[in-house]
Every structure is written in structure tokens, then in C-alpha cells.
């Protein structure tokens, strides 16, 4: 029976749709501001005329491609094309700067295919049991998860802990502007209509990452990226070798990505950051994370691609979409007459399985498609003269920002944040902690408020915050993340002193 | 001849579409507004030959979208979803860049009736069980719901008043998150809609629905009225044009959405999804809105949500 659905997914039309979807998704995802959500929303009506299975394969392929496409801009322009690719910039851009951009793009492709496969296989074989993870996470677990996420700021700060924490706090402050999600209060808008929609994450991403790069491109002479002599192709062989050597990193990051993907309130950005910091924590001494370490790219890219399959687990099993793209796929399913929710696997099993096989096929097709597009993306970015590159990217940032919700306010906010980001970067404040605060602030706030209300109503505030096993686990991880670097540094210092004396 | 017809058309009688239509949802995808728009989409294309392109403009609980609506062109090529009680409560709380009267709402096409939802294995078998527990343990019955000062929240306040109970409302970001909290047993019950019952099937049980008569999809679920609580209503959804649209364009849209709403296949699809149909066209809108504004503002004022 399962073979039937696999063969159904393998028709020439479906294969063509999957290939088209991956290509289109990759291109959309690589442009900051154009998101998978938008591409899917526009394409849903096209799929009404198709068989349900073909429609779903196309949508799944676009989504998969778009998450991978986010890596290009992260590596070549230091701008995450999607929030999922934030941590890809940490090592991807330094690699590109020193002339290894082609290698970085190929690594991202291998890692994405690997992570995507792990997520899709988990969806295929383990969806019903894994969906329980989504339900085990209550408000308090999300609160502690976001505290854990914020503690990663310390791990990622590369020596500038106070400045990184200040950045994170500033990001959280920005996240409170606008209409509060759970309390419906309007906060910190100072009567301005521009601020009522708040600071969107993608808007902040484009402003804080891309604008400083553009300013620097104009301000600094010389080429954007270092170019090796005789660049011919993406370095597939080297990348494959590195990927094989980092198999443990790939497996660990993909599992993290799948699990975080299952949580409806978390998402690809959190998955990428957690996987990145785990890779950094277990790094060998010669590895320099943050300065162009291939393992950093592989950790993020495998983790964020694994969230695609992971995110479909609660979407398909519980009818609870994990991410906005999941929500659109869910809507398309409903219009196609598929009843989602607990009964779906039993009642509409054939469509669901064809969709999952389609997702796997799309992930496999991403390998040739990704390497091919990656090669052109890399070549064009390194060969285009600055005088063309800067206006072209500048144009894209404005169009991309505007198109998120057709809002001029967002463009103004993006530009202001961009200039602000460039200025504070002179004083050693990086963009990533600010964006991390902006993403995690609302998750922490909502979890805290909801947890407090429930704990207060049941007269068990202490037990609510500290008595639940999953919370305790996350809390322990947080403490390890915070204390371990200090402990190691002390030990190292001590050893140093002893050696000298 | 054609020119003559076109010029008279502009004056009073009819307007027409000149290409694909943009249908803006002022929320993210996946909610009831999005799903019902997705249901309309293929019927629109089939009946009127034009594509309906759905896009999302989330922010400020819908306020970002509604504040921008009247700045858009009123040529009938752009429409936007509107929701009650949102467009009534939000501007009453604070200046959010639009007022209820600013919005040129031309059709209310469905509502999702309020319902109390519990998990299938919940000790609350009937509404009476829940009320008894809430009376015995004031404040300890926690109920998740979507947002604060929202349809769910107003329903909770109203029911507490009618039943003489004290329950604790826990606001979540959207119905999806509120249902997740219920299924994960973070809260004891959920203030949701009949659509939750349709989506979750056997995983949940609805204790009562806020309709005049039982929902055809759930013949075994009583109405609040049957159980002695005078409660009907829910979240109402409609569509608006920019207020620069002329009378002919408004009439054209009201007729088109009305035609879709009266297609038996569309109605069936909506009912199967747990929605309840509503047919308030452009002519009846003023009366409908007046009654709703009075009702919602009264409830919200009594609850202390607005001054």
C-alpha cells in the first residue's frame, strides 16, 4: 500500500512540479523580504485545478526550496534571506569574505538536503508519537525555552558579553512596541501610526543586516568578496568531504531541527541557533566558530531544513500549523476537501502519504537544483561590479520590505534600523543579539503571562514555573550554557598561572 | 454603443472588474478568516472569471490592515476582510488609525459561533459539570482563548455573568495556540468556536454552542439557550471596500459575495468546516452594525475592557 503512494508521487508531472517548486522556492527564499509564505499564498489558487497530491507536492517543494534559498543571501551578503538563516551568517559570510563562498554554498546545500531528509523521514515514520512533543510544551515551557534561547546570546557573543546582552535587551524592548499579542494593549507607539504594527522580524533582519553591508560596500574600497583565481565551479568535492567528516554534527543538528520544528511556537530561527550553539559547544580546539567555520554552516542549515518536516508533524497530525507556510498548506488541504486533524492519517491517508513522499523527492531534487543555482548566485555576486551590486541589492531590500505587508511604515522602520545598526556596529554591538531579542521577547512574554495566570488561578505559581519536568530540563541546559564558559575560562586561567609559576 | 453603455454604467447601474482582484486578510494565514477566504476563492473564479489573489497583512491584531484600507484605490479591484468584534472594540480602546464607521463593510458572510470546548477525556461531560466545578472552586477553572478583548474573551465574561461563575481566562495568540493549550491540558477548557469542533473531531467535545438552533454538523451538542443561558453569537466575518468606492462598485461586490454565499456547494463546504452562514448585504449593513456596536460596547464596558 505504501509503495502505491510512492509510485503515485513519482509520476512525470509530479516530478516536474517538485523540480519547479524547488527552483522557484530557492530563488524566492534567496531574496530578503520575499518569503515562503508569500510564494505559497500566491500559488495556492493555481493548485485548485490540480489533483490534491500534485498540488501538495508543489507547495511542499516551494517551501523546502525557500528555506534553503535563505542561505545564499546569508553567505554572500551577510543578510539572512529568511529568519531561519540568521546563524548561517555567522560563519557563512566570513567564509565568503576570505574567498570560500563557493565552498560555503555547496556545504549549505549538502547540509540542507541531509536535514530535510531527516525531518521528512521523521514525518513519515514517527509523526503520531512525535506530535505529542507539541502538546507537552505549555506556556511555561515556551517561557523557559526562550530564556534558554536568550542565554545563547552569551554563548555566541565572542567575548563581548555585556554588549551582546545589551543588544538582546534592546531587541526585547523593540518587540514590545505595537499591539501586544496577548494583552491587546497598545504600547510604546507614542501616538505614532507608523509604530502600531510593531517591529516585524523580517523588517528588522533586512534593516540590521543588509543596510550596514551596503553602507560598508560603498564606504570601503576594494572588492566585496575575495575571489580566488580561476573560479570554475562550486567546490562539490571539498564540500562533500567536509560533510562526511562532520556526520555527527549533521545528525545532531538535524535531530534538534526536527524537534524544535515540532513546537508550534518556536521555528527555524530558534532551531538554527540551538544547533549552532551545540556545534560550537562541542567544537574541537582548532575550530574557530564565527570566523568561517564550515561546521557552523552545516549545523544551521541542516537544522533549519529539518524544521520543514518537523513542522508538518503537528500540522498534519493535530491540525495545528507550526509555521505560517504550514498554515497555508493546511488551508490548501481544507479547500481540497481533506479533513485535517486527528482523523486525517486514517481517512485521507493516501493523499497525506503522497505528500510526504513528494516532500522527500523535493528534498532529493534540491541537491542538483541547489548546487546549480548556488553556482550562478555565487558567480554573479562575485563578478558583478559594486556600482551595480549596491543599487540592485538596495532596491531589493526596499521592495522586499514593502512587499511583506504592503506597508510604507515597514520600509521607514527598516531604513532607520539599518542606519542605527551600522552606527552601533562601530561600537561593537552586533545585529544578531538584537534580532534574537526581537524574536524571543514575545515568546517569553506570552509564556510568562499565560503561565502566571494559570499558576495564579490554581494557587501553584512556584510549581508552575519550577516544578514541571520539561521546564526543569530546559532550565538545567540554560544554566550549563551560562556557567560552562565561565568555568572553562577560569580553569584555563588557572592552568595558565600554574604553568607560569 | 459600447462607450455609451460604459458611461451610463459609471453613473449608477453597474460596475465591472478589470482584472484579478486583491483580497487582503489583515491577519496571518491559517485562521478562520484565511480559511473562509480560501473557500470563496475557487467559487469567485468560477462565477466571475477573475482570479482572487489572497495576501496577508498582519499586525496590531488587524489594525495595521484596517488603518491602511481607505488609502487604497476604490476601483473595486481591492477588498479586505473585516472581523467583529475587532473593528468595534479596537478603535474604542485607543486610537488605532481607523474607526468602525470608516470601514465600508459591504457584506457579512458568516460567523463562527462561540463554543466551550473540552478534551475528549475531560471530566466535564456536560456544561453543568463545568459550572458546578467553577462554583465549587472559584477561579480555578482555566479556559484558553484567542486574544484579549476578543470574541472569546467577551464570551467568557458574558457566560460568567449569566452562570454566576468565576472562571479564569488565559489569552493565547490565535485559535491554534488556544487549542494546543487545551489539547496539552494546560487549561481545563477552551473558549473557541464550532470550527474547533469540526477540525479536531473526536479529540474534543463541545459542551454548548452559542446559536439559536443546533449546528447541523453537531446535532448532539446543545445550544446555550437550551441549557438556560441566553447567549448567541461569536466572531463575525465580512468584507470591506476602501470608502472611496462608489455605490455601483459596492453594490456589485455585495451581489457577487451574496451569490457565492448562496451557492449550495459553498454553503455545504462552510458548514462542514463548522462555520455558520450569515447574509447581511450592503443594504442591511447599517442596521446590523448598529446593533452589534451597541451590544459589544456594552459588554466590553461592563467588563472594564473599555472606558
Boltz contact constraints between the chains, C-beta under 6 A:
constraints:
  - contact:
      token1: [A, 41]
      token2: [B, 54]
      max_distance: 6.0
  - contact:
      token1: [A, 45]
      token2: [B, 41]
      max_distance: 6.0
  - contact:
      token1: [A, 48]
      token2: [B, 42]
      max_distance: 6.0
  - contact:
      token1: [A, 135]
      token2: [B, 183]
      max_distance: 6.0
  - contact:
      token1: [A, 135]
      token2: [B, 184]
      max_distance: 6.0
  - contact:
      token1: [A, 138]
      token2: [B, 184]
      max_distance: 6.0
  - contact:
      token1: [A, 138]
      token2: [B, 186]
      max_distance: 6.0
  - contact:
      token1: [A, 178]
      token2: [B, 60]
      max_distance: 6.0
  - contact:
      token1: [A, 179]
      token2: [B, 60]
      max_distance: 6.0
  - contact:
      token1: [A, 179]
      token2: [B, 61]
      max_distance: 6.0
  - contact:
      token1: [A, 181]
      token2: [B, 173]
      max_distance: 6.0
  - contact:
      token1: [A, 182]
      token2: [B, 171]
      max_distance: 6.0
  - contact:
      token1: [A, 183]
      token2: [B, 148]
      max_distance: 6.0
  - contact:
      token1: [A, 184]
      token2: [B, 148]
      max_distance: 6.0
  - contact:
      token1: [A, 184]
      token2: [B, 149]
      max_distance: 6.0
  - contact:
      token1: [A, 186]
      token2: [B, 94]
      max_distance: 6.0
  - contact:
      token1: [A, 193]
      token2: [B, 97]
      max_distance: 6.0
  - contact:
      token1: [A, 196]
      token2: [B, 60]
      max_distance: 6.0
  - contact:
      token1: [A, 196]
      token2: [B, 63]
      max_distance: 6.0
  - contact:
      token1: [A, 197]
      token2: [B, 59]
      max_distance: 6.0
  - contact:
      token1: [A, 197]
      token2: [B, 60]
      max_distance: 6.0
  - contact:
      token1: [A, 197]
      token2: [B, 64]
      max_distance: 6.0
  - contact:
      token1: [A, 264]
      token2: [B, 180]
      max_distance: 6.0
  - contact:
      token1: [A, 319]
      token2: [B, 199]
      max_distance: 6.0
  - contact:
      token1: [A, 320]
      token2: [B, 176]
      max_distance: 6.0
  - contact:
      token1: [A, 320]
      token2: [B, 180]
      max_distance: 6.0
  - contact:
      token1: [A, 321]
      token2: [B, 30]
      max_distance: 6.0
  - contact:
      token1: [A, 324]
      token2: [B, 28]
      max_distance: 6.0
  - contact:
      token1: [A, 324]
      token2: [B, 29]
      max_distance: 6.0
  - contact:
      token1: [A, 327]
      token2: [B, 29]
      max_distance: 6.0
  - contact:
      token1: [A, 327]
      token2: [B, 30]
      max_distance: 6.0
  - contact:
      token1: [A, 328]
      token2: [B, 29]
      max_distance: 6.0
  - contact:
      token1: [A, 331]
      token2: [B, 34]
      max_distance: 6.0
  - contact:
      token1: [A, 331]
      token2: [B, 35]
      max_distance: 6.0
  - contact:
      token1: [A, 331]
      token2: [B, 38]
      max_distance: 6.0
  - contact:
      token1: [A, 334]
      token2: [B, 35]
      max_distance: 6.0
  - contact:
      token1: [A, 335]
      token2: [B, 38]
      max_distance: 6.0
  - contact:
      token1: [A, 341]
      token2: [B, 199]
      max_distance: 6.0
  - contact:
      token1: [A, 341]
      token2: [B, 200]
      max_distance: 6.0
  - contact:
      token1: [A, 341]
      token2: [B, 201]
      max_distance: 6.0
  - contact:
      token1: [A, 342]
      token2: [B, 201]
      max_distance: 6.0
  - contact:
      token1: [A, 342]
      token2: [B, 203]
      max_distance: 6.0
  - contact:
      token1: [A, 343]
      token2: [B, 201]
      max_distance: 6.0
  - contact:
      token1: [A, 405]
      token2: [B, 57]
      max_distance: 6.0
  - contact:
      token1: [A, 450]
      token2: [B, 170]
      max_distance: 6.0
  - contact:
      token1: [A, 453]
      token2: [B, 170]
      max_distance: 6.0
  - contact:
      token1: [A, 454]
      token2: [B, 142]
      max_distance: 6.0
  - contact:
      token1: [A, 454]
      token2: [B, 170]
      max_distance: 6.0
  - contact:
      token1: [A, 457]
      token2: [B, 139]
      max_distance: 6.0
  - contact:
      token1: [A, 457]
      token2: [B, 140]
      max_distance: 6.0
  - contact:
      token1: [A, 457]
      token2: [B, 142]
      max_distance: 6.0
  - contact:
      token1: [A, 457]
      token2: [B, 168]
      max_distance: 6.0
  - contact:
      token1: [A, 458]
      token2: [B, 140]
      max_distance: 6.0
